[in-house]
Amino acid sequence: MKKSFDNGFVDIDEEIFDIDKRDTILKIVLRSENLVDTIMPFVSNIVEFNYPYPDTVNDIEEFSYDDFVKTIKSLDFSNYSIVECNPLEKAI
């Protein structure tokens, strides 16, 4: 997989997109019937995306690679942060 966000250019392999898409569909289909596991994705949609609907297999199936590329290209990456994680020194 190759990613480059310089100058608005994005190149993400369509094969990887399709694999991730199938994985997402499996996660929805095989979601536990536990109340918390069922409700949390719905709550997450509301809180994070202001989207008051649960995810469905149909939503994922309809989302194409072209839609994905269009969405990524519309994002503004002019402001970003670089985070560096350094290992802690062990205490003596």
Summary of the structure (lengths in Angstrom):
residues: 92
radius of gyration: 17.8
end to end distance: 42.2
largest distance: 56.5
contacts: 150
relative contact order: 0.12
helix: 53%
strand: 0%
